[in-house]
Amino acid sequence: MVREKVIVSTRTLQWKCVESRGDSNSLYYGRFILSPLMKGQADTIGIAVRRALLGEIEGTCITRAKSEKIPHEYSTIIGIQESVHEILMNLKEIVLRSNLYGISGASICVKGPRYVTAQDIILPPSVQIVDNTQHIANLTEPINLYIELQIERDRGYRIKTTNNSQDGSYPIDAVFMPVRNANHSIHSYVNGNEKQEILFLEIWTNGSLTPKEALHEAS
């Protein structure tokens, strides 16, 4: 019902972007205003849009990694500086942009010594990496590293249920939310005899969507 009220309230209004910037490859900021609104409308709209931004927009994540070299998550591999757990955490942080539906596969196939970054991930055509420089591992010796990856598009977040695996496959905590934060504030004023409001909305995204794209999906 709230979404229906919001749609009716903003049907003849347009969001206006008053500030937009990229603080880094994985952090974008946008500030928007919506006006004029009747007294009481701004808070209703702000709460509903913020909820949609944080909970209803889909994102893409690496959700599973598999390698025959991994005996268990907290093991180490000779020739790799990071532990397996650290590599999985680095894979969790990789920001992806896609129009993927369902589950898809990807992989890493490299030989050391060398640094392994996001640009070494072999992806399907429907998936793009936002920041190719994101670190995955440091191979300190001339070893081969092959990791199979599972990529999914979903919403919200998913916490892995187990660390144990019989086939060298390990789930990765997934935060599918491309919007990292969203805040709204209200400015009230009098226009003649009528009390009106301006809604200010701030959006931070992880770079897989711009704040403007996120607002378009949430509105």
MDTraj code that builds the backbone (N, CA, C; nanometers):
import mdtraj as md
import numpy as np

residues = "MET VAL ARG GLU LYS VAL ILE VAL SER THR ARG THR LEU GLN TRP LYS CYS VAL GLU SER ARG GLY ASP SER ASN SER LEU TYR TYR GLY ARG PHE ILE LEU SER PRO LEU MET LYS GLY GLN ALA ASP THR ILE GLY ILE ALA VAL ARG ARG ALA LEU LEU GLY GLU ILE GLU GLY THR CYS ILE THR ARG ALA LYS SER GLU LYS ILE PRO HIS GLU TYR SER THR ILE ILE GLY ILE GLN GLU SER VAL HIS GLU ILE LEU MET ASN LEU LYS GLU ILE VAL LEU ARG SER ASN LEU TYR GLY ILE SER GLY ALA SER ILE CYS VAL LYS GLY PRO ARG TYR VAL THR ALA GLN ASP ILE ILE LEU PRO PRO SER VAL GLN ILE VAL ASP ASN THR GLN HIS ILE ALA ASN LEU THR GLU PRO ILE ASN LEU TYR ILE GLU LEU GLN ILE GLU ARG ASP ARG GLY TYR ARG ILE LYS THR THR ASN ASN SER GLN ASP GLY SER TYR PRO ILE ASP ALA VAL PHE MET PRO VAL ARG ASN ALA ASN HIS SER ILE HIS SER TYR VAL ASN GLY ASN GLU LYS GLN GLU ILE LEU PHE LEU GLU ILE TRP THR ASN GLY SER LEU THR PRO LYS GLU ALA LEU HIS GLU ALA SER".split()
xyz = np.array([
    [0.0820, -0.1205, 0.0000],
    [0.0000, 0.0000, 0.0000],
    [0.0855, 0.1257, 0.0000],
    [0.1970, 0.1206, 0.0709],
    [0.2841, 0.2379, 0.0749],
    [0.3387, 0.2676, -0.0629],
    [0.3823, 0.1625, -0.1363],
    [0.4360, 0.1851, -0.2689],
    [0.3304, 0.2457, -0.3600],
    [0.2022, 0.2039, -0.3456],
    [0.0952, 0.2595, -0.4271],
    [0.0767, 0.4074, -0.3984],
    [0.0819, 0.4453, -0.2700],
    [0.0683, 0.5858, -0.2327],
    [0.1831, 0.6684, -0.2894],
    [0.3040, 0.6109, -0.2848],
    [0.4208, 0.6829, -0.3355],
    [0.4079, 0.7071, -0.4847],
    [0.3638, 0.6051, -0.5574],
    [0.3493, 0.6198, -0.7017],
    [0.2486, 0.7289, -0.7349],
    [0.1380, 0.7322, -0.6635],
    [0.0373, 0.8350, -0.6865],
    [0.0925, 0.9725, -0.6521],
    [0.1651, 0.9817, -0.5409],
    [0.2144, 1.1103, -0.4936],
    [0.3172, 1.1710, -0.5876],
    [0.3987, 1.0875, -0.6515],
    [0.5093, 1.1389, -0.7322],
    [0.4816, 1.1307, -0.8820],
    [0.3599, 1.1002, -0.9185],
    [0.3291, 1.0776, -1.0596],
    [0.3604, 1.1997, -1.1446],
    [0.3315, 1.3181, -1.0955],
    [0.3536, 1.4400, -1.1735],
    [0.4831, 1.5109, -1.1343],
    [0.5636, 1.4491, -1.0486],
    [0.6879, 1.5100, -1.0027],
    [0.8077, 1.4363, -1.0612],
    [0.9213, 1.5055, -1.0661],
    [1.0440, 1.4460, -1.1166],
    [1.1555, 1.4624, -1.0135],
    [1.2287, 1.3544, -0.9890],
    [1.3488, 1.3666, -0.9075],
    [1.4512, 1.4513, -0.9822],
    [1.5184, 1.5384, -0.9107],
    [1.6233, 1.6217, -0.9692],
    [1.7552, 1.5914, -0.8998],
    [1.8580, 1.5591, -0.9789],
    [1.9908, 1.5316, -0.9232],
    [2.0640, 1.6635, -0.9024],
    [2.1043, 1.6910, -0.7784],
    [2.1733, 1.8164, -0.7476],
    [2.3223, 1.7946, -0.7195],
    [2.3629, 1.6692, -0.7026],
    [2.5049, 1.6389, -0.6824],
    [2.5311, 1.4939, -0.7206],
    [2.6407, 1.4715, -0.7918],
    [2.6776, 1.3360, -0.8323],
    [2.8293, 1.3272, -0.8425],
    [2.8858, 1.2229, -0.7812],
    [3.0308, 1.2075, -0.7876],
    [3.0698, 1.0616, -0.7648],
    [3.1879, 1.0280, -0.8143],
    [3.2454, 0.8971, -0.7883],
    [3.3640, 0.9123, -0.6959],
    [3.3496, 0.8716, -0.5717],
    [3.4591, 0.8835, -0.4754],
    [3.5694, 0.7814, -0.5026],
    [3.5325, 0.6685, -0.5639],
    [3.6281, 0.5660, -0.6054],
    [3.5560, 0.4764, -0.7049],
    [3.6268, 0.3744, -0.7570],
    [3.5618, 0.2828, -0.8507],
    [3.4457, 0.2076, -0.7863],
    [3.4512, 0.1931, -0.6550],
    [3.3486, 0.1138, -0.5862],
    [3.2658, 0.1962, -0.4876],
    [3.2651, 0.3283, -0.5048],
    [3.1812, 0.4118, -0.4195],
    [3.1337, 0.5340, -0.4978],
    [3.0043, 0.5345, -0.5272],
    [2.9425, 0.6456, -0.5994],
    [2.8418, 0.7138, -0.5073],
    [2.8296, 0.8448, -0.5229],
    [2.7390, 0.9231, -0.4382],
    [2.6489, 1.0090, -0.5256],
    [2.5220, 1.0184, -0.4861],
    [2.4281, 1.1062, -0.5544],
    [2.3319, 1.1691, -0.4553],
    [2.2953, 1.2952, -0.4807],
    [2.1991, 1.3665, -0.3956],
    [2.0867, 1.4176, -0.4847],
    [1.9631, 1.3926, -0.4417],
    [1.8462, 1.4224, -0.5235],
    [1.7428, 1.4982, -0.4408],
    [1.6574, 1.5748, -0.5107],
    [1.5465, 1.6424, -0.4437],
    [1.4170, 1.6128, -0.5180],
    [1.3088, 1.6128, -0.4427],
    [1.1748, 1.5963, -0.4984],
    [1.0852, 1.7014, -0.4350],
    [1.0225, 1.7854, -0.5174],
    [0.9368, 1.8920, -0.4655],
    [0.8491, 1.9462, -0.5786],
    [0.7390, 2.0198, -0.5445],
    [0.6905, 2.0444, -0.4076],
    [0.6020, 1.9296, -0.3610],
    [0.6069, 1.9018, -0.2319],
    [0.5244, 1.7982, -0.1721],
    [0.4367, 1.8586, -0.0638],
    [0.3200, 1.7992, -0.0452],
    [0.2309, 1.8436, 0.0612],
    [0.2872, 1.8001, 0.1959],
    [0.2491, 1.8700, 0.3001],
    [0.2969, 1.8387, 0.4348],
    [0.2653, 1.6933, 0.4689],
    [0.3666, 1.6202, 0.5136],
    [0.3510, 1.4799, 0.5509],
    [0.3877, 1.3816, 0.4411],
    [0.3922, 1.4294, 0.3160],
    [0.4231, 1.3380, 0.2060],
    [0.5711, 1.3002, 0.2009],
    [0.6591, 1.3955, 0.2309],
    [0.8022, 1.3732, 0.2118],
    [0.8533, 1.2554, 0.2950],
    [0.8111, 1.2467, 0.4200],
    [0.8594, 1.1384, 0.5052],
    [0.8073, 1.0035, 0.4569],
    [0.6810, 0.9995, 0.4146],
    [0.6228, 0.8752, 0.3633],
    [0.6984, 0.8269, 0.2404],
    [0.7242, 0.9190, 0.1484],
    [0.7965, 0.8831, 0.0264],
    [0.9407, 0.8454, 0.0583],
    [1.0058, 0.9248, 0.1442],
    [1.1456, 0.8982, 0.1775],
    [1.1666, 0.7617, 0.2394],
    [1.0792, 0.7235, 0.3333],
    [1.0911, 0.5930, 0.3987],
    [1.0710, 0.4803, 0.2983],
    [0.9687, 0.4944, 0.2121],
    [0.9389, 0.3889, 0.1154],
    [1.0499, 0.3729, 0.0121],
    [1.1021, 0.4837, -0.0385],
    [1.2080, 0.4763, -0.1393],
    [1.3365, 0.4216, -0.0778],
    [1.3683, 0.4638, 0.0443],
    [1.4885, 0.4113, 0.1108],
    [1.4774, 0.2605, 0.1306],
    [1.3600, 0.2141, 0.1712],
    [1.3396, 0.0700, 0.1900],
    [1.3595, -0.0045, 0.0578],
    [1.3065, 0.0528, -0.0504],
    [1.3225, -0.0106, -0.1816],
    [1.4684, -0.0104, -0.2263],
    [1.5386, 0.0995, -0.2016],
    [1.6793, 0.1090, -0.2407],
    [1.7649, 0.0041, -0.1707],
    [1.7397, -0.0172, -0.0426],
    [1.8235, -0.1069, 0.0371],
    [1.7807, -0.2530, 0.0296],
    [1.6554, -0.2780, -0.0089],
    [1.6079, -0.4148, -0.0026],
    [1.5539, -0.4767, -0.1290],
    [1.5259, -0.3964, -0.2311],
    [1.4568, -0.4506, -0.3477],
    [1.5381, -0.4489, -0.4765],
    [1.6552, -0.3868, -0.4757],
    [1.7357, -0.3796, -0.5973],
    [1.8308, -0.4986, -0.6029],
    [1.8365, -0.5639, -0.7170],
    [1.9202, -0.6821, -0.7321],
    [2.0658, -0.6455, -0.7587],
    [2.1543, -0.7328, -0.7146],
    [2.2966, -0.7178, -0.7406],
    [2.3575, -0.8526, -0.7753],
    [2.4836, -0.8507, -0.8161],
    [2.5525, -0.9713, -0.8615],
    [2.6749, -0.9976, -0.7739],
    [2.6909, -1.1225, -0.7311],
    [2.8021, -1.1581, -0.6419],
    [2.8605, -1.2940, -0.6780],
    [2.9854, -1.3134, -0.6374],
    [3.0448, -1.4469, -0.6374],
    [2.9945, -1.5186, -0.5126],
    [2.9302, -1.6332, -0.5296],
    [2.8674, -1.7011, -0.4164],
    [2.9329, -1.8343, -0.3796],
    [3.0247, -1.8818, -0.4635],
    [3.0896, -2.0100, -0.4335],
    [3.2227, -2.0176, -0.5082],
    [3.3216, -2.0813, -0.4455],
    [3.4516, -2.1038, -0.5083],
    [3.4919, -2.2497, -0.4891],
    [3.5555, -2.3055, -0.5922],
    [3.5951, -2.4461, -0.5862],
    [3.7359, -2.4627, -0.6421],
    [3.8194, -2.5348, -0.5691],
    [3.9538, -2.5671, -0.6161],
    [3.9982, -2.6978, -0.5527],
    [4.0594, -2.7838, -0.6321],
    [4.1064, -2.9122, -0.5797],
    [4.2209, -2.8949, -0.4812],
    [4.2846, -2.7774, -0.4832],
    [4.3980, -2.7529, -0.3942],
    [4.3553, -2.7202, -0.2508],
    [4.2241, -2.7026, -0.2283],
    [4.1773, -2.6549, -0.0984],
    [4.1288, -2.7716, -0.0121],
    [4.2025, -2.8110, 0.0911],
    [4.1552, -2.9171, 0.1807],
    [4.0437, -2.8692, 0.2737],
    [4.0558, -2.7453, 0.3237],
    [3.9487, -2.6848, 0.4033],
    [3.9687, -2.5334, 0.4032],
    [3.8673, -2.4602, 0.4471],
    [3.8664, -2.3145, 0.4327],
    [3.9817, -2.2461, 0.5049],
    [4.0234, -2.2993, 0.6165],
    [4.1257, -2.2320, 0.6965],
    [4.2654, -2.2894, 0.6728],
    [4.2826, -2.3562, 0.5617],
    [4.4134, -2.4098, 0.5265],
    [4.4965, -2.3052, 0.4527],
    [4.6225, -2.3373, 0.4319],
    [4.7111, -2.2538, 0.3505],
    [4.7640, -2.3388, 0.2358],
    [4.8027, -2.2722, 0.1283],
    [4.8556, -2.3407, 0.0107],
    [4.9986, -2.2929, -0.0111],
    [5.0908, -2.3862, -0.0242],
    [5.2310, -2.3493, -0.0464],
    [5.2432, -2.2691, -0.1755],
    [5.3073, -2.1538, -0.1661],
    [5.3248, -2.0690, -0.2833],
    [5.2234, -1.9578, -0.2942],
    [5.1283, -1.9525, -0.1996],
    [5.0291, -1.8443, -0.1976],
    [5.0388, -1.7727, -0.0634],
    [5.0540, -1.6433, -0.0684],
    [5.0733, -1.5656, 0.0544],
    [4.9509, -1.5692, 0.1442],
    [4.8318, -1.5590, 0.0846],
    [4.7082, -1.5545, 0.1627],
    [4.6610, -1.6941, 0.2005],
    [4.5894, -1.7022, 0.3106],
    [4.5212, -1.8270, 0.3452],
    [4.3992, -1.8424, 0.2550],
    [4.3440, -1.9630, 0.2530],
    [4.2231, -1.9866, 0.1733],
    [4.1103, -1.8952, 0.2197],
    [4.0975, -1.8794, 0.3499],
    [3.9925, -1.7924, 0.4043],
    [4.0082, -1.6493, 0.3534],
    [4.1313, -1.5999, 0.3501],
    [4.1552, -1.4633, 0.3020],
    [4.1209, -1.4499, 0.1539],
    [4.1508, -1.5521, 0.0757],
    [4.1159, -1.5491, -0.0670],
    [3.9649, -1.5446, -0.0845],
    [3.8926, -1.6244, -0.0065],
    [3.7463, -1.6239, -0.0142],
    [3.6899, -1.4878, 0.0247],
    [3.7484, -1.4247, 0.1258],
    [3.7035, -1.2915, 0.1661],
    [3.7310, -1.1888, 0.0562],
    [3.8443, -1.2027, -0.0127],
    [3.8746, -1.1120, -0.1230],
    [3.7768, -1.1314, -0.2390],
    [3.7402, -1.2559, -0.2653],
    [3.6417, -1.2829, -0.3704],
    [3.5055, -1.2246, -0.3344],
    [3.4729, -1.2267, -0.2066],
    [3.3469, -1.1685, -0.1601],
    [3.3384, -1.0200, -0.1929],
    [3.4523, -0.9503, -0.1908],
    [3.4544, -0.8052, -0.2109],
    [3.4517, -0.7638, -0.3578],
    [3.4655, -0.8580, -0.4507],
    [3.4661, -0.8232, -0.5930],
    [3.3295, -0.7683, -0.6328],
    [3.3285, -0.6496, -0.6929],
    [3.2034, -0.5847, -0.7340],
    [3.1772, -0.6168, -0.8805],
    [3.0593, -0.6711, -0.9082],
    [3.0211, -0.7117, -1.0432],
    [2.8968, -0.6369, -1.0892],
    [2.8899, -0.6151, -1.2191],
    [2.7724, -0.5546, -1.2818],
    [2.7236, -0.6518, -1.3886],
    [2.5924, -0.6787, -1.3917],
    [2.5442, -0.7773, -1.4884],
    [2.3952, -0.7607, -1.5151],
    [2.3516, -0.8257, -1.6235],
    [2.2092, -0.8472, -1.6478],
    [2.1806, -0.9970, -1.6422],
    [2.2566, -1.0622, -1.5573],
    [2.2495, -1.2070, -1.5414],
    [2.1167, -1.2494, -1.4795],
    [2.0675, -1.3644, -1.5236],
    [1.9504, -1.4255, -1.4610],
    [1.9887, -1.5662, -1.4167],
    [1.9657, -1.5953, -1.2906],
    [2.0009, -1.7261, -1.2388],
    [2.1472, -1.7359, -1.2016],
    [2.2041, -1.8546, -1.2237],
    [2.3412, -1.8846, -1.1830],
    [2.4292, -1.9008, -1.3062],
    [2.5516, -1.8500, -1.2970],
    [2.6470, -1.8638, -1.4065],
    [2.7838, -1.8995, -1.3496],
    [2.8711, -1.9490, -1.4361],
    [3.0038, -1.9886, -1.3928],
    [3.1115, -1.8925, -1.4399],
    [3.2227, -1.8902, -1.3665],
    [3.3403, -1.8118, -1.4028],
    [3.4612, -1.8873, -1.3499],
    [3.5809, -1.8380, -1.3799],
    [3.6996, -1.9099, -1.3344],
    [3.8210, -1.8185, -1.3284],
    [3.9210, -1.8649, -1.2553],
    [4.0531, -1.8023, -1.2505],
    [4.1549, -1.9102, -1.2847],
    [4.2424, -1.8829, -1.3809],
    [4.3450, -1.9789, -1.4202],
    [4.4746, -1.9023, -1.4449],
    [4.5665, -1.9059, -1.3491],
    [4.6897, -1.8272, -1.3579],
    [4.8082, -1.9108, -1.3096],
    [4.9277, -1.8626, -1.3437],
    [5.0507, -1.9262, -1.2972],
    [5.1402, -1.8215, -1.2341],
    [5.1948, -1.8530, -1.1162],
    [5.2810, -1.7601, -1.0455],
    [5.4251, -1.7677, -1.0925],
    [5.5095, -1.6819, -1.0362],
    [5.4728, -1.5834, -0.9322],
    [5.4094, -1.4590, -0.9921],
    [5.3064, -1.4090, -0.9277],
    [5.2360, -1.2900, -0.9746],
    [5.1255, -1.2547, -0.8763],
    [5.0774, -1.1305, -0.8891],
    [4.9584, -1.0895, -0.8161],
    [4.8357, -1.1309, -0.8963],
    [4.7339, -1.1764, -0.8270],
    [4.6069, -1.2116, -0.8907],
    [4.5043, -1.1063, -0.8518],
    [4.4433, -1.0447, -0.9515],
    [4.3430, -0.9408, -0.9272],
    [4.2136, -0.9755, -0.9995],
    [4.1151, -0.8897, -0.9841],
    [3.9838, -0.9144, -1.0435],
    [3.9897, -0.9281, -1.1951],
    [4.0869, -0.8633, -1.2586],
    [4.0955, -0.8716, -1.4044],
    [4.1335, -1.0117, -1.4530],
    [4.1789, -1.0985, -1.3625],
    [4.2134, -1.2356, -1.3993],
    [4.0929, -1.3294, -1.3983],
    [3.9783, -1.2799, -1.3583],
    [3.8578, -1.3630, -1.3577],
    [3.8028, -1.3729, -1.4998],
    [3.7838, -1.4950, -1.5472],
    [3.7250, -1.5190, -1.6791],
    [3.5738, -1.5251, -1.6612],
    [3.5042, -1.4273, -1.7175],
    [3.3613, -1.4084, -1.6921],
    [3.2768, -1.4387, -1.8152],
    [3.1496, -1.4731, -1.7959],
    [3.0574, -1.4820, -1.9090],
    [3.0308, -1.3426, -1.9655],
    [2.9850, -1.3324, -2.0907],
    [2.9658, -1.2016, -2.1545],
    [2.8678, -1.1102, -2.0813],
    [2.7767, -1.1668, -2.0056],
    [2.6731, -1.0867, -1.9395],
    [2.7201, -1.0235, -1.8091],
    [2.8450, -1.0489, -1.7683],
    [2.8958, -0.9994, -1.6400],
    [3.0200, -0.9137, -1.6635],
    [3.0277, -0.8008, -1.5914],
    [3.1425, -0.7115, -1.5994],
    [3.1992, -0.6857, -1.4602],
    [3.3287, -0.6624, -1.4543],
    [3.3945, -0.6264, -1.3288],
    [3.4004, -0.4752, -1.3179],
    [3.3632, -0.4213, -1.2033],
    [3.3618, -0.2765, -1.1834],
    [3.5029, -0.2232, -1.1609],
    [3.5824, -0.2928, -1.0806],
    [3.7188, -0.2487, -1.0498],
    [3.8158, -0.3643, -1.0728],
    [3.8874, -0.3601, -1.1854],
    [3.9789, -0.4687, -1.2209],
    [4.0974, -0.4820, -1.1265],
    [4.1235, -0.3812, -1.0462],
    [4.2424, -0.3827, -0.9601],
    [4.2182, -0.4492, -0.8249],
    [4.0956, -0.4903, -0.7962],
    [4.0687, -0.5513, -0.6658],
    [4.1544, -0.6767, -0.6453],
    [4.2204, -0.6827, -0.5305],
    [4.3184, -0.7882, -0.5020],
    [4.2498, -0.9193, -0.4635],
    [4.3051, -1.0304, -0.5140],
    [4.2553, -1.1632, -0.4783],
    [4.3624, -1.2435, -0.4047],
    [4.4832, -1.2510, -0.4627],
    [4.5892, -1.3307, -0.3996],
    [4.7253, -1.2911, -0.4556],
    [4.8293, -1.3320, -0.3833],
    [4.9671, -1.3112, -0.4273],
    [5.0356, -1.4475, -0.4366],
    [5.0656, -1.4902, -0.5598],
    [5.1363, -1.6163, -0.5804],
    [5.2857, -1.5884, -0.5725],
    [5.3512, -1.6461, -0.4753],
    [5.4932, -1.6170, -0.4512],
    [5.5866, -1.7176, -0.5168],
    [5.5310, -1.8262, -0.5712],
    [5.6117, -1.9294, -0.6357],
    [5.5488, -1.9676, -0.7696],
    [5.6232, -2.0371, -0.8578],
    [5.5698, -2.0741, -0.9900],
    [5.4705, -2.1904, -0.9825],
    [5.3581, -2.1653, -0.9211],
    [5.2535, -2.2673, -0.9089],
    [5.1347, -2.2292, -0.9962],
    [5.0541, -2.3295, -1.0311],
    [4.9308, -2.3053, -1.1060],
    [4.8150, -2.2924, -1.0082],
    [4.7315, -2.1943, -1.0324],
    [4.6123, -2.1753, -0.9492],
    [4.4894, -2.1760, -1.0390],
    [4.3992, -2.2694, -1.0111],
    [4.2739, -2.2764, -1.0870],
    [4.1582, -2.2789, -0.9880],
    [4.0694, -2.1834, -1.0011],
    [3.9524, -2.1740, -0.9135],
    [3.8273, -2.1612, -0.9996],
    [3.7303, -2.2471, -0.9755],
    [3.5991, -2.2338, -1.0390],
    [3.5116, -2.1458, -0.9499],
    [3.4376, -2.0560, -1.0119],
    [3.3534, -1.9628, -0.9374],
    [3.2078, -1.9760, -0.9796],
    [3.1207, -1.9531, -0.8848],
    [2.9767, -1.9468, -0.9124],
    [2.9293, -1.8041, -0.8905],
    [2.8571, -1.7504, -0.9880],
    [2.8080, -1.6129, -0.9820],
    [2.6563, -1.6142, -0.9853],
    [2.5950, -1.5329, -0.8996],
    [2.4490, -1.5244, -0.8947],
    [2.4031, -1.3795, -0.8874],
    [2.2843, -1.3566, -0.9377],
    [2.2181, -1.2268, -0.9246],
    [2.0967, -1.2460, -0.8349],
    [2.0866, -1.1645, -0.7305],
    [1.9778, -1.1798, -0.6339],
    [1.9618, -1.0478, -0.5604],
    [1.8855, -1.0481, -0.4530],
    [1.8685, -0.9278, -0.3718],
    [1.8907, -0.9616, -0.2246],
    [1.9185, -0.8575, -0.1452],
    [1.9424, -0.8791, -0.0031],
    [2.0815, -0.9341, 0.0221],
    [2.0915, -1.0241, 0.1183],
    [2.2208, -1.0854, 0.1490],
    [2.2001, -1.2318, 0.1861],
    [2.3067, -1.3076, 0.1755],
    [2.3004, -1.4503, 0.2043],
    [2.4232, -1.4893, 0.2854],
    [2.4008, -1.5474, 0.4002],
    [2.5095, -1.5925, 0.4864],
    [2.5319, -1.7416, 0.4634],
    [2.6567, -1.7801, 0.4410],
    [2.6871, -1.9213, 0.4177],
    [2.6472, -2.0036, 0.5394],
    [2.6043, -2.1250, 0.5151],
    [2.5524, -2.2093, 0.6225],
    [2.6551, -2.3083, 0.6759],
    [2.7611, -2.3336, 0.5986],
    [2.8610, -2.4312, 0.6438],
    [2.9965, -2.3995, 0.5843],
    [3.1012, -2.4374, 0.6543],
    [3.2371, -2.4222, 0.6029],
    [3.2916, -2.5531, 0.5464],
    [3.2200, -2.6618, 0.5701],
    [3.2706, -2.7921, 0.5294],
    [3.2277, -2.8250, 0.3872],
    [3.3187, -2.8874, 0.3116],
    [3.2879, -2.9246, 0.1746],
    [3.3581, -3.0551, 0.1418],
    [3.2890, -3.1418, 0.0699],
    [3.3475, -3.2693, 0.0313],
    [3.4138, -3.2631, -0.1057],
    [3.3832, -3.1607, -0.1854],
    [3.4343, -3.1545, -0.3228],
    [3.5242, -3.0337, -0.3475],
    [3.5721, -2.9698, -0.2408],
    [3.6564, -2.8522, -0.2589],
    [3.5796, -2.7281, -0.2956],
    [3.4494, -2.7302, -0.2746],
    [3.3631, -2.6165, -0.3076],
    [3.3192, -2.5477, -0.1788],
    [3.3316, -2.4154, -0.1759],
    [3.3026, -2.3415, -0.0531],
    [3.2091, -2.2244, -0.0804],
    [3.0999, -2.2131, -0.0029],
    [3.0096, -2.0985, -0.0191],
    [3.0744, -1.9708, 0.0319],
    [3.0340, -1.8587, -0.0246],
    [3.0866, -1.7277, 0.0132],
    [2.9701, -1.6387, 0.0543],
    [2.9837, -1.5718, 0.1679],
    [2.8819, -1.4748, 0.2084],
    [2.8582, -1.3763, 0.0941],
    [2.7325, -1.3510, 0.0623],
    [2.7008, -1.2639, -0.0511],
    [2.6157, -1.1459, -0.0062],
    [2.6621, -1.0255, -0.0384],
    [2.5839, -0.9040, -0.0166],
    [2.5423, -0.8540, -0.1540],
    [2.4191, -0.8845, -0.1929],
    [2.3730, -0.8526, -0.3278],
    [2.3324, -0.7064, -0.3427],
    [2.3263, -0.6325, -0.2334],
    [2.2735, -0.4961, -0.2354],
    [2.3731, -0.3984, -0.2975],
    [2.3441, -0.3442, -0.4162],
    [2.4346, -0.2455, -0.4768],
    [2.4304, -0.1105, -0.4070],
    [2.3218, -0.0829, -0.3338],
    [2.3122, 0.0422, -0.2580],
    [2.3704, 0.0188, -0.1194],
    [2.4789, 0.0900, -0.0881],
    [2.5456, 0.0728, 0.0401],
    [2.4757, 0.1493, 0.1519],
    [2.4187, 0.2634, 0.1180],
    [2.3484, 0.3425, 0.2189],
    [2.2550, 0.4397, 0.1482],
    [2.1515, 0.4818, 0.2193],
    [2.0577, 0.5813, 0.1675],
    [1.9972, 0.6559, 0.2856],
    [1.9959, 0.7873, 0.2778],
    [1.9385, 0.8721, 0.3820],
    [1.8444, 0.9740, 0.3191],
    [1.7437, 1.0143, 0.3954],
    [1.6581, 1.1221, 0.3461],
    [1.6386, 1.2267, 0.4550],
    [1.6171, 1.3499, 0.4117],
    [1.5880, 1.4601, 0.5030],
    [1.4805, 1.5472, 0.4394],
    [1.4198, 1.6323, 0.5212],
    [1.3033, 1.7096, 0.4763],
    [1.3229, 1.8565, 0.5094],
    [1.2910, 1.9416, 0.4141],
    [1.2881, 2.0864, 0.4366],
    [1.1441, 2.1342, 0.4204],
    [1.0903, 2.1935, 0.5257],
    [0.9527, 2.2452, 0.5230],
    [0.9539, 2.3955, 0.4988],
    [0.8544, 2.4431, 0.4254],
    [0.8428, 2.5865, 0.3977],
    [0.6962, 2.6201, 0.3720],
    [0.6675, 2.7487, 0.3687],
    [0.5306, 2.7957, 0.3455],
    [0.5249, 2.8628, 0.2093],
    [0.4315, 2.8182, 0.1282],
    [0.4082, 2.8761, -0.0045],
    [0.2685, 2.9380, -0.0042],
    [0.2636, 3.0700, 0.0183],
    [0.1340, 3.1347, 0.0371],
    [0.0746, 3.0914, 0.1694],
    [-0.0422, 3.0311, 0.1636],
    [-0.1062, 2.9795, 0.2848],
    [-0.0866, 2.8285, 0.3006],
    [-0.0093, 2.7701, 0.2107],
    [0.0039, 2.6246, 0.2094],
    [0.1415, 2.5814, 0.2598],
    [0.1426, 2.4840, 0.3505],
    [0.2684, 2.4265, 0.3985],
    [0.3143, 2.3181, 0.3010],
    [0.4368, 2.3306, 0.2557],
    [0.4914, 2.2349, 0.1601],
    [0.6270, 2.1831, 0.2072],
    [0.6749, 2.0792, 0.1384],
    [0.8004, 2.0149, 0.1784],
    [0.8878, 1.9834, 0.0568],
    [1.0175, 1.9827, 0.0810],
    [1.1157, 1.9345, -0.0164],
    [1.1825, 1.8107, 0.0428],
    [1.1866, 1.7042, -0.0349],
    [1.2515, 1.5805, 0.0091],
    [1.3925, 1.5734, -0.0494],
    [1.4920, 1.5593, 0.0384],
    [1.6308, 1.5397, -0.0036],
    [1.6666, 1.3924, 0.0169],
    [1.7273, 1.3323, -0.0834],
    [1.7635, 1.1908, -0.0765],
    [1.9102, 1.1735, -0.1159],
    [1.9877, 1.1078, -0.0286],
    [2.1282, 1.0781, -0.0562],
    [2.1445, 0.9278, -0.0771],
    [2.2200, 0.8900, -0.1800],
    [2.2394, 0.7492, -0.2142],
    [2.3877, 0.7216, -0.2367],
    [2.4365, 0.6145, -0.1746],
    [2.5724, 0.5660, -0.1990],
    [2.5629, 0.4262, -0.2596],
    [2.6323, 0.4014, -0.3704],
    [2.6311, 0.2687, -0.4321],
    [2.7733, 0.2138, -0.4434],
    [2.7819, 0.0840, -0.4740],
    [2.9127, 0.0176, -0.4825],
    [2.9756, 0.0269, -0.6209],
    [2.9152, 0.1025, -0.7122],
    [2.9706, 0.1190, -0.8458],
    [2.9088, 0.0287, -0.9502],
    [2.8379, -0.0762, -0.9087],
    [2.7711, -0.1620, -1.0064],
    [2.6487, -0.0931, -1.0652],
    [2.5944, 0.0024, -0.9917],
    [2.4895, 0.0925, -1.0393],
    [2.5273, 0.2334, -0.9984],
    [2.4893, 0.3320, -1.0776],
    [2.5029, 0.4698, -1.0323],
    [2.3857, 0.5005, -0.9402],
    [2.3967, 0.6004, -0.8532],
    [2.2825, 0.6387, -0.7703],
    [2.1582, 0.6715, -0.8532],
    [2.1768, 0.7334, -0.9688],
    [2.0628, 0.7662, -1.0547],
    [1.9947, 0.6396, -1.1050],
    [2.0729, 0.5394, -1.1450],
    [2.0153, 0.4125, -1.1899],
    [1.9427, 0.3431, -1.0754],
    [2.0017, 0.3476, -0.9560],
    [1.9389, 0.2847, -0.8398],
    [1.8058, 0.3509, -0.8069],
    [1.8014, 0.4839, -0.8117],
    [1.6775, 0.5556, -0.7823],
    [1.5712, 0.5238, -0.8858],
    [1.6113, 0.5116, -1.0110],
    [1.5160, 0.4767, -1.1169],
    [1.4545, 0.3393, -1.0910],
    [1.5364, 0.2428, -1.0467],
    [1.4845, 0.1090, -1.0188],
    [1.3940, 0.1071, -0.8962],
    [1.4232, 0.1930, -0.7990],
    [1.3484, 0.1914, -0.6731],
    [1.2191, 0.2714, -0.6797],
    [1.2078, 0.3638, -0.7731],
    [1.0912, 0.4537, -0.7774],
    [0.9719, 0.3874, -0.8459],
])
top = md.Topology()
chain = top.add_chain()
for i, resn in enumerate(residues, 1):
    res = top.add_residue(resn, chain, resSeq=i)
    for name in ("N", "CA", "C"):
        top.add_atom(name, md.element.get_by_symbol(name[0]), res)
traj = md.Trajectory(xyz[None], top)
